[in-house]
Structure formats: structure tokens, C-alpha cells
Amino acid sequence: MLTNQEQLLSKIASNDGHGENSAFFDGWKAYDSDPYHPTQNPNGVIQMGLAENQLSMDLVEEWVRNNPQASICTPKGASQFKDIAIYQDYHGLPEFRNAVARFMEKVRGNRVRFDPDRIVMSGGATGAQETLAFCLADPGEALLVPTPYYPGNDRDLTWRTGIELIPVVCDSSNDFKFTRDALETAFNKAQESNTKVKGLLLNNPSNPLGTVLDREALSMAINFINDKNIHLICDEIYSATVFDEPGFISIAEILQESPQTNPELIHIIYSLSKDLGFPGFRVGILYSYNDAVVSCARKMSSFGLVSTQTQLLLASMLSDEEFLEKFLAESAARLCARRSMLCQGLAQMGVGSLKGSAGLYCWMDLRRLLKAATFEAEMELWRVIVNDVRINVSPGASFHCSEPGWFRVCFANMDDETMRVALGRISKLVMQSNKNSESRKPCRRRSKLEISLSFRRLDEIMMSPHSPMTSPLVRART
């Protein structure tokens, strides 16, 4: 029987489709209610569940101070106030779209070209994803998504659109890479349930894995969507966070090498939230090779435009080649150093992580700490980590991971001292687990994990002058 609220409100307002009631968001709430501070709240929860890029913010702040004319809120930029404050075409400022197109090309090594007229703005990647979903699929239709995948996809792509996400199951036996067989299995299951598949969604670089898709995988994906005549959506919002080999290859590169492919089936989601560390600016980009999608998405963009004030500032910043060269190189170096700091620290405890070359996080393997190889045991361990260890990490079940015991750990939203505190807390958890390990059989561990062969004490690697933890690249932030 419907409650009074359910009778008065829409289904969207009264259902749980947002997905907020999950461990992924519960961890954020735990942090928000008791945030760590080194002096004011040293026993608070450390936020390692937020993929935010703060390591190079000092470079951005320096640019802003040196370029006051880029903002209408400064004396040097105030003369532009009227022109920017009045109504603008929802296509976006031409200088902004041009600058974004050139920046996307630069991040991809200038191996591809992007047409500014195909760029559609939106309120963050969240808005861009949903807009594209509205354009490609009707309620009840579906997209295939390899696991593990970002939990927000369940909200962004399904809550208001009414479409479904069908997992393409991947596992650690091949480092969670999708295969043609896995794609076919998911597609066939959808057909058996009379669910029409409209597309395949790929996240490259991957959130939560921190890995990139190679040319073979991208070509396989294009061949698959060609065979099925469905769309391919590539979420490339972490493309400039690649800090090591293998490097990033955009689906745009594969498309220009595949003349037999129908370009109208290919779409790219981009954002400045991760690569530049501007999630608060809500700059999302939908780039489609399909004219009808571009036209419809541009009309829909009026529901979530990027403010012209933000466009003006970013157009100036993204047109500064000298700044971009410095920022991209320094950001990659700092991300590499910070990931090494985390993963080497974990390795000294005997904790493995998936080898990665991109992103703001690592995929940590705590399977041997589980009391049983079940998702119930994973949730029990997660509650200990959040409530007792006082760290918010995200459990693999939130990412639809097929195996219990994996956790996403973010590393770019804190300073190096907070990272040391977090590693110290994780070390205590592992030592306590080791003491109790004789009373239970440890879960079997897989190969290809990023585990150091060195067994120096944790504090030695943390304080070594050769350690990434003491690198000036890590220290050099405000």
C-alpha cells in the first residue's frame, strides 16, 4: 500500500533510485560527520573515498594570481562584466569551446583533432552522461558496462532516464580486463530477458582500477559495437591523470584508424573535474560524432549549462600553452609520486594493489583480511575500516566487483602528512589481522599484484630520502 508521501509525489521523488543508501555514500557521510584534522580532530575519519585532484592546485592558484584579467570579478577583468553577465547562446562561448577542443587534443598527444562545434557543455560529467543516455536509449533499454565500474553510473545513467545497466563481469584472473566472450555473455543474457541493448559504456582510464585500455581492447570494443550495431560511450574524464606507462589511447584515435566503423555510434564524455582538479566548476563535455545527438544534447544542455563566468576564465587558462605544459608535466609527476607513496607503503605491510598508471586512486587487495570470501565479510571489514580504523575507503561491492575483498583508495585529495597517518592506521589493521590469522584460513591471493620484494620496515620507507613520500614533488603544494 502506498504511503501518503508516495501518493503525493512522483516516483522519482519517492523511490530510492539515486542510490545514496550504499556503502559508497555512507563512507562519505561518516567522514562528513567527523572529519580528520591533524590538530583539531586527530582521531577523525580520513577521507580516502573521494577522487579529487588537489596535488597541483598551487600551480593553478599561481596562474590565477598572475592573470587577473581572466576573471570579471577583478578590477582588470571588470570591463567584460556586462558582456559576460547577460544571456549567452547555450552553444557556449566560442573561445571556450575552441580552448576545450585544443586541450583535449593536447592531452591526447595531438594525435587526433576535435571539432569545437561538436562540443556540448553540461553541468559536470554527471550531466553529460545523463544527457547522452537520454539521447541514446528509452526507458527499459540498457547499456553494457564492464565491472568494476564507478558507483555513480547507477545514479547518473539510470535514475531519471529509466534505462538499465547490465554488468559485463570481469575478474582479477586477467587484471579485470573485459573480453569478447564476457561482452557476448552479457549481451546474450540481455536478449534472453527481452532487454534491448543500446550501447557499451567504457571508462578509460578506469575508475576504480587506475588502468588504461590498450589498443587491442579498444579495437575489440569497436568491432563488438559494429557487429551489434549499438553505441560506444567512452568516459575519458581521467585522461590527463596518466602518469606512467602504458599511456592513454583515446577512442578517437582508434576511430580514425577504423574507416569501416560508423562514427555516428561513437561518443566521448569529458570533464575538467579530474584532470585539472575543478569539480566545483561543474564543467562537463559531451563530444559526439553523431549530428542528431549533438543537436538534441545541445537543446537539453539548457538544463545544466556552465556559467559564462567560468567559461571565460577557463578559456583563458586553457589557451595558455606555457601553463598547460608545466601543469600537465608536474601533475603527472606528483600523481606518480603519491601513488608510489601509497602502494609502496601498503606493500611493506604485505598488502597488494592492482598495477596501474592513471587515476587518483589505487585498487587495494584486502582479500586475505576477510574472514570468508563473501561480500558479507567484505562489508564487515569495511565497517571496521570506517568505524574503528577511521578511514573512508570504498568497498568493491559498491563498484559491482565480482570478487569480495577489493577496495578503492584515493590518494590525491590530501597532503603527505595525512597520507602517513592513514598508512599508519592501515598498518595497525593489518598487524591486528595477522595476529588473528591463525584462527582462520586466509583467502587465496591472485597473481600480478603490485607487491614489493623489499621488506624494510614501513617507517624506513616512509622517511627514506629516496622515498616518494619525501619527494619535493609531493611537498610542493600549498
C-alpha positions as CSV (number, residue, x, y, z in Angstrom):
1,M,0.0,0.0,0.0
2,L,1.3,3.4,-0.9
3,T,2.2,5.9,1.8
4,N,0.8,9.4,1.8
5,Q,4.1,10.8,0.5
6,E,4.2,8.2,-2.3
7,Q,0.7,9.2,-3.3
8,L,1.5,12.9,-3.3
9,L,4.9,12.8,-5.0
10,S,6.3,11.4,-8.3
11,K,8.0,8.0,-8.5
12,I,11.4,9.7,-8.8
13,A,10.8,11.8,-5.7
14,S,9.7,8.8,-3.6
15,N,11.9,6.0,-4.9
16,D,15.5,5.0,-3.9
17,G,16.9,5.2,-7.5
18,H,19.5,7.8,-6.5
19,G,21.5,5.0,-4.8
20,E,22.5,7.2,-1.9
21,N,21.8,4.4,0.5
22,S,25.0,2.5,-0.3
23,A,28.4,1.9,1.4
24,F,30.0,4.2,-1.2
25,F,27.9,7.2,0.0
26,D,27.7,6.0,3.6
27,G,31.5,6.4,3.9
28,W,31.3,10.0,2.8
29,K,28.7,10.6,5.4
30,A,30.9,9.1,8.1
31,Y,33.7,11.5,7.0
32,D,31.4,14.5,6.9
33,S,30.1,13.8,10.4
34,D,33.6,13.5,11.9
35,P,36.3,14.8,9.5
36,Y,40.0,14.3,10.3
37,H,42.1,17.3,11.2
38,P,45.8,17.0,12.3
39,T,45.3,19.2,15.4
40,Q,41.6,19.9,15.9
41,N,40.4,16.4,15.3
42,P,43.3,13.9,15.0
43,N,41.0,10.9,15.7
44,G,38.6,11.8,12.9
45,V,37.8,9.9,9.7
46,I,40.4,10.3,6.9
47,Q,38.7,10.8,3.6
48,M,40.2,8.3,1.1
49,G,36.9,7.7,-0.7
50,L,36.9,11.0,-2.7
51,A,38.6,11.0,-6.1
52,E,39.7,14.6,-6.1
53,N,42.9,16.0,-7.6
54,Q,44.4,18.6,-5.2
55,L,48.1,17.9,-5.7
56,S,48.8,20.6,-8.2
57,M,46.3,23.3,-7.0
58,D,49.2,25.6,-6.2
59,L,50.1,25.9,-9.9
60,V,46.5,26.9,-10.7
61,E,46.4,29.4,-7.9
62,E,49.6,30.9,-9.2
63,W,48.2,31.3,-12.7
64,V,45.0,32.9,-11.3
65,R,47.1,35.5,-9.4
66,N,49.2,36.2,-12.5
67,N,46.2,36.6,-14.8
68,P,43.6,38.7,-13.1
69,Q,42.1,39.9,-16.4
70,A,40.7,36.4,-16.9
71,S,38.1,37.0,-14.3
72,I,35.3,39.5,-14.4
73,C,35.5,39.7,-10.6
74,T,38.8,41.6,-10.6
75,P,39.5,45.3,-11.5
76,K,41.4,44.2,-14.6
77,G,38.6,42.0,-15.8
78,A,35.6,44.1,-14.8
79,S,35.2,45.8,-18.2
80,Q,33.9,42.5,-19.5
81,F,31.3,42.1,-16.8
82,K,28.2,43.2,-18.8
83,D,29.1,41.1,-21.9
84,I,29.5,38.0,-19.8
85,A,26.6,38.6,-17.4
86,I,23.9,38.9,-20.0
87,Y,22.2,36.0,-21.7
88,Q,24.5,33.8,-23.9
89,D,23.9,31.3,-26.6
90,Y,23.7,27.8,-25.0
91,H,26.2,26.6,-27.5
92,G,28.8,28.2,-25.2
93,L,31.3,30.9,-25.7
94,P,33.2,30.2,-28.9
95,E,36.6,30.9,-27.3
96,F,35.7,28.3,-24.5
97,R,34.7,25.5,-26.9
98,N,37.8,26.2,-29.0
99,A,40.1,26.1,-26.0
100,V,38.5,22.8,-24.7
101,A,38.9,21.2,-28.1
102,R,42.6,22.2,-28.3
103,F,43.1,21.0,-24.7
104,M,41.5,17.6,-25.4
105,E,43.9,17.3,-28.4
106,K,46.9,18.2,-26.3
107,V,46.1,15.6,-23.6
108,R,45.9,13.0,-26.4
109,G,49.3,13.9,-27.7
110,N,47.9,15.9,-30.6
111,R,47.3,12.6,-32.4
112,V,43.6,13.5,-33.0
113,R,41.5,16.6,-33.8
114,F,38.3,17.7,-32.2
115,D,35.7,19.9,-33.8
116,P,34.6,22.7,-31.4
117,D,31.1,22.6,-33.0
118,R,30.6,19.1,-31.7
119,I,31.3,20.0,-28.1
120,V,28.2,20.2,-25.9
121,M,28.5,21.6,-22.4
122,S,26.9,20.2,-19.3
123,G,26.9,20.5,-15.6
124,G,29.8,18.2,-14.9
125,A,30.3,14.7,-16.3
126,T,27.2,13.6,-14.4
127,G,25.1,15.9,-16.5
128,A,26.9,14.9,-19.7
129,Q,26.4,11.2,-19.1
130,E,22.7,11.6,-18.3
131,T,22.1,13.8,-21.4
132,L,23.8,11.3,-23.6
133,A,21.7,8.5,-22.0
134,F,18.5,10.4,-22.8
135,C,19.7,10.7,-26.4
136,L,20.6,7.1,-26.9
137,A,18.1,5.0,-25.0
138,D,14.5,4.8,-23.9
139,P,13.2,3.6,-20.5
140,G,13.7,-0.2,-20.2
141,E,16.6,-0.3,-22.6
142,A,20.1,-0.9,-21.5
143,L,23.9,-0.2,-21.7
144,L,26.6,-2.8,-21.1
145,V,29.2,-1.8,-18.5
146,P,32.4,-3.8,-17.6
147,T,32.9,-4.4,-13.9
148,P,34.1,-3.0,-11.6
149,Y,32.6,0.4,-12.5
150,Y,32.1,3.8,-10.9
151,P,29.0,3.6,-8.5
152,G,27.8,7.0,-9.6
153,N,26.9,5.4,-13.0
154,D,23.9,3.8,-11.4
155,R,22.6,7.2,-10.4
156,D,23.8,9.3,-13.4
157,L,22.6,7.0,-16.1
158,T,19.5,5.3,-14.8
159,W,17.8,7.3,-12.0
160,R,15.9,9.8,-14.2
161,T,16.3,8.1,-17.6
162,G,14.8,4.8,-16.7
163,I,17.4,2.8,-18.6
164,E,19.3,-0.2,-17.2
165,L,23.0,-1.0,-16.7
166,I,24.0,-4.6,-17.4
167,P,27.3,-5.7,-15.9
168,V,30.0,-7.3,-18.1
169,V,31.6,-9.5,-15.5
170,C,35.4,-9.2,-15.2
171,D,37.7,-10.6,-12.6
172,S,41.3,-10.5,-11.3
173,S,42.5,-13.5,-13.2
174,N,43.4,-11.1,-16.1
175,D,43.5,-7.9,-14.1
176,F,39.8,-7.2,-14.6
177,K,40.1,-6.8,-18.4
178,F,37.0,-7.3,-20.4
179,T,37.0,-10.0,-23.1
180,R,34.9,-10.6,-26.2
181,D,33.4,-13.6,-24.5
182,A,32.3,-11.5,-21.5
183,L,30.7,-8.9,-23.8
184,E,28.9,-11.6,-25.7
185,T,27.7,-13.3,-22.5
186,A,26.2,-10.0,-21.1
187,F,24.6,-9.2,-24.5
188,N,23.0,-12.6,-24.8
189,K,21.7,-12.5,-21.2
190,A,20.0,-9.2,-22.0
191,Q,18.4,-10.6,-25.1
192,E,17.2,-13.6,-23.1
193,S,15.4,-11.3,-20.8
194,N,14.0,-9.3,-23.7
195,T,16.1,-6.2,-22.8
196,K,17.3,-4.2,-25.8
197,V,20.9,-3.2,-25.5
198,K,21.6,0.2,-27.0
199,G,25.3,0.6,-26.2
200,L,28.5,-0.2,-24.4
201,L,30.0,2.1,-21.8
202,L,33.8,2.1,-21.2
203,N,35.7,4.1,-18.6
204,N,39.2,4.8,-19.8
205,P,41.3,5.4,-17.7
206,S,39.3,3.2,-15.3
207,N,37.7,4.3,-12.1
208,P,38.3,2.3,-9.8
209,L,41.1,0.3,-11.3
210,G,43.6,3.0,-12.3
211,T,44.4,1.2,-15.5
212,V,44.1,2.2,-19.2
213,L,42.6,0.3,-22.1
214,D,45.2,-0.7,-24.7
215,R,44.7,-0.6,-28.5
216,E,43.6,-4.2,-28.7
217,A,40.8,-3.7,-26.1
218,L,39.6,-0.6,-27.8
219,S,39.6,-2.2,-31.2
220,M,37.7,-5.2,-29.7
221,A,35.1,-2.8,-28.3
222,I,34.7,-1.1,-31.7
223,N,34.4,-4.4,-33.5
224,F,31.8,-5.6,-31.0
225,I,29.6,-2.5,-31.3
226,N,29.9,-2.6,-35.1
227,D,28.7,-6.2,-35.1
228,K,25.8,-5.5,-32.8
229,N,25.0,-2.0,-34.3
230,I,25.0,-0.4,-30.9
231,H,26.6,2.8,-29.5
232,L,30.0,3.1,-27.8
233,I,30.3,5.6,-25.0
234,C,33.9,6.3,-23.8
235,D,34.2,8.1,-20.4
236,E,37.6,9.7,-20.7
237,I,37.4,12.1,-17.7
238,Y,40.7,10.8,-16.2
239,S,42.7,11.1,-19.5
240,A,45.3,13.6,-18.2
241,T,45.9,11.8,-14.9
242,V,48.1,9.2,-16.7
243,F,51.5,9.3,-15.1
244,D,53.3,6.2,-16.2
245,E,53.4,3.6,-19.0
246,P,51.2,2.3,-20.6
247,G,50.0,5.6,-21.8
248,F,46.5,6.8,-22.7
249,I,44.9,5.9,-26.0
250,S,41.6,7.7,-26.8
251,I,38.8,6.0,-28.7
252,A,39.1,9.0,-31.1
253,E,42.5,7.5,-32.2
254,I,41.0,4.1,-32.8
255,L,38.1,5.6,-34.7
256,Q,40.3,7.5,-37.2
257,E,42.2,4.2,-37.8
258,S,39.0,2.3,-38.4
259,P,37.4,3.6,-41.6
260,Q,34.9,0.7,-41.6
261,T,33.4,2.0,-38.3
262,N,30.2,4.0,-38.3
263,P,31.3,7.2,-36.5
264,E,27.7,8.0,-35.6
265,L,28.0,5.2,-33.0
266,I,30.9,6.8,-31.1
267,H,30.6,9.3,-28.2
268,I,33.0,10.7,-25.7
269,I,32.4,12.1,-22.2
270,Y,34.9,14.5,-20.8
271,S,35.3,16.9,-17.9
272,L,37.8,19.2,-16.2
273,S,36.9,17.9,-12.7
274,K,39.7,15.2,-12.5
275,D,42.4,16.3,-15.0
276,L,42.6,19.9,-13.6
277,G,41.0,19.4,-10.2
278,F,38.0,21.6,-10.8
279,P,34.9,19.5,-9.7
280,G,33.3,22.6,-8.2
281,F,33.3,24.4,-11.6
282,R,30.9,21.7,-13.0
283,V,32.4,21.6,-16.4
284,G,31.2,18.5,-18.3
285,I,31.7,17.9,-22.0
286,L,29.7,15.6,-24.4
287,Y,31.5,15.1,-27.7
288,S,29.6,13.1,-30.3
289,Y,30.3,12.1,-33.9
290,N,26.5,11.9,-34.4
291,D,24.9,15.1,-35.7
292,A,21.5,14.2,-34.3
293,V,22.9,13.6,-30.8
294,V,24.8,16.8,-30.9
295,S,21.7,18.7,-31.9
296,C,19.5,17.1,-29.2
297,A,22.1,17.3,-26.5
298,R,22.7,21.0,-27.2
299,K,18.9,21.7,-26.7
300,M,18.9,19.6,-23.5
301,S,22.0,21.4,-22.2
302,S,19.9,24.5,-21.3
303,F,19.0,22.5,-18.2
304,G,22.6,22.4,-16.9
305,L,24.9,25.0,-18.6
306,V,28.3,26.0,-17.4
307,S,28.3,29.7,-16.3
308,T,29.8,32.1,-18.7
309,Q,32.0,33.5,-16.0
310,T,33.5,30.0,-15.6
311,Q,33.8,29.6,-19.4
312,L,35.7,32.9,-19.7
313,L,38.2,32.0,-17.0
314,L,38.8,28.6,-18.4
315,A,39.1,29.7,-22.0
316,S,42.0,32.0,-20.9
317,M,43.6,29.3,-18.8
318,L,43.3,26.6,-21.4
319,S,44.8,28.9,-24.1
320,D,48.0,29.4,-22.1
321,E,50.3,26.8,-23.7
322,E,53.2,27.5,-21.3
323,F,51.0,27.0,-18.3
324,L,49.5,23.8,-19.7
325,E,52.9,22.3,-20.5
326,K,54.0,22.9,-16.9
327,F,50.8,21.8,-15.3
328,L,50.4,18.5,-17.1
329,A,54.0,17.5,-16.6
330,E,54.1,18.5,-12.9
331,S,50.7,17.0,-12.2
332,A,51.8,13.6,-13.7
333,A,55.0,13.6,-11.7
334,R,53.1,14.4,-8.4
335,L,50.4,11.8,-9.0
336,C,53.1,9.2,-9.8
337,A,55.0,10.1,-6.6
338,R,51.8,10.0,-4.5
339,R,50.6,6.7,-5.8
340,S,54.1,5.2,-5.2
341,M,54.0,6.5,-1.7
342,L,50.7,4.7,-1.0
343,C,51.3,1.5,-2.9
344,Q,54.9,1.0,-1.5
345,G,53.6,1.7,2.0
346,L,50.9,-0.9,1.5
347,A,53.4,-3.4,0.1
348,Q,55.5,-3.1,3.2
349,M,52.5,-4.4,5.1
350,G,52.0,-7.3,2.6
351,V,49.0,-5.6,1.1
352,G,48.8,-5.8,-2.7
353,S,47.2,-3.5,-5.2
354,L,46.5,-3.7,-8.9
355,K,49.2,-2.3,-11.1
356,G,48.0,1.0,-12.6
357,S,49.3,4.0,-14.5
358,A,46.5,6.5,-14.1
359,G,43.8,8.0,-11.9
360,L,43.6,9.4,-8.4
361,Y,43.3,6.1,-6.5
362,C,44.6,2.5,-6.3
363,W,42.6,-0.8,-6.3
364,M,43.7,-2.3,-3.0
365,D,43.6,-6.1,-2.3
366,L,42.5,-7.0,1.2
367,R,41.1,-10.4,0.4
368,R,43.5,-12.1,2.8
369,L,42.0,-10.0,5.6
370,L,38.4,-11.3,5.0
371,K,37.0,-13.8,7.4
372,A,35.4,-15.5,4.5
373,A,35.4,-15.0,0.7
374,T,32.0,-13.3,0.7
375,F,30.6,-9.9,0.2
376,E,29.1,-10.0,3.7
377,A,32.7,-10.4,5.0
378,E,33.8,-7.5,2.8
379,M,31.1,-5.3,4.4
380,E,32.1,-6.4,7.9
381,L,35.7,-5.4,7.1
382,W,34.6,-2.2,5.6
383,R,32.7,-1.2,8.7
384,V,35.8,-1.9,10.8
385,I,37.9,0.3,8.5
386,V,35.4,3.2,8.6
387,N,34.3,2.9,12.3
388,D,37.5,1.6,14.0
389,V,40.4,2.4,11.8
390,R,38.7,5.7,10.9
391,I,39.4,5.8,7.2
392,N,36.8,6.0,4.5
393,V,37.7,3.7,1.6
394,S,35.2,2.3,-0.9
395,P,34.3,-1.4,-0.9
396,G,34.4,-3.3,-4.2
397,A,30.8,-4.3,-3.9
398,S,29.9,-0.7,-4.5
399,F,31.6,-0.9,-7.8
400,H,29.8,-4.2,-8.7
401,C,33.1,-6.0,-8.4
402,S,32.7,-9.8,-9.0
403,E,35.2,-10.7,-6.2
404,P,34.9,-9.7,-2.5
405,G,37.9,-8.1,-0.8
406,W,38.9,-5.2,-3.2
407,F,38.7,-1.6,-2.1
408,R,39.3,1.7,-3.9
409,V,41.7,4.0,-2.0
410,C,42.0,7.6,-3.2
411,F,45.4,9.4,-2.6
412,A,45.3,12.8,-4.3
413,N,42.9,14.7,-2.0
414,M,45.3,15.1,1.0
415,D,48.8,16.2,2.0
416,D,51.7,13.9,2.5
417,E,51.4,14.0,6.3
418,T,47.8,12.9,6.3
419,M,48.8,10.1,3.9
420,R,51.4,9.0,6.5
421,V,48.8,8.9,9.2
422,A,46.5,6.9,7.0
423,L,49.2,4.4,6.3
424,G,49.9,4.1,10.0
425,R,46.3,3.3,10.7
426,I,46.1,0.7,7.9
427,S,49.3,-0.9,9.2
428,K,47.7,-1.4,12.6
429,L,44.7,-3.0,11.0
430,V,46.9,-5.4,9.1
431,M,49.0,-6.3,12.2
432,Q,45.9,-7.0,14.2
433,S,44.6,-9.2,11.4
434,N,47.9,-11.1,11.2
435,K,47.6,-11.8,15.0
436,N,44.2,-13.3,14.4
437,S,45.0,-15.1,11.2
438,E,45.9,-18.4,12.9
439,S,42.3,-18.7,13.9
440,R,41.0,-18.7,10.3
441,K,42.2,-19.8,6.9
442,P,43.3,-16.8,4.8
443,C,41.7,-16.2,1.4
444,R,43.8,-17.2,-1.6
445,R,45.6,-14.3,-3.3
446,R,45.9,-13.8,-7.0
447,S,49.0,-13.0,-9.0
448,K,50.0,-9.9,-10.9
449,L,49.7,-7.7,-7.8
450,E,51.9,-4.7,-7.1
451,I,53.9,-6.1,-4.2
452,S,57.4,-5.1,-3.3
453,L,60.0,-7.7,-2.8
454,S,61.7,-5.5,-0.2
455,F,60.7,-6.0,3.4
456,R,62.2,-2.9,5.0
457,R,60.2,-1.6,7.9
458,L,57.3,0.7,7.0
459,D,58.8,3.7,8.8
460,E,62.1,3.3,7.0
461,I,60.5,3.6,3.5
462,M,58.3,6.4,4.7
463,M,61.2,8.5,5.9
464,S,63.9,7.5,3.4
465,P,65.3,10.4,1.4
466,H,64.8,8.2,-1.7
467,S,61.1,7.6,-0.9
468,P,58.3,9.2,-2.9
469,M,56.9,10.2,0.5
470,T,59.7,12.8,0.9
471,S,59.8,13.9,-2.7
472,P,59.7,17.6,-3.2
473,L,57.1,16.9,-5.9
474,V,54.8,15.7,-3.1
475,R,55.7,18.5,-0.7
476,A,55.4,21.3,-3.2
477,R,51.7,22.2,-2.6
478,T,50.1,24.9,-0.6
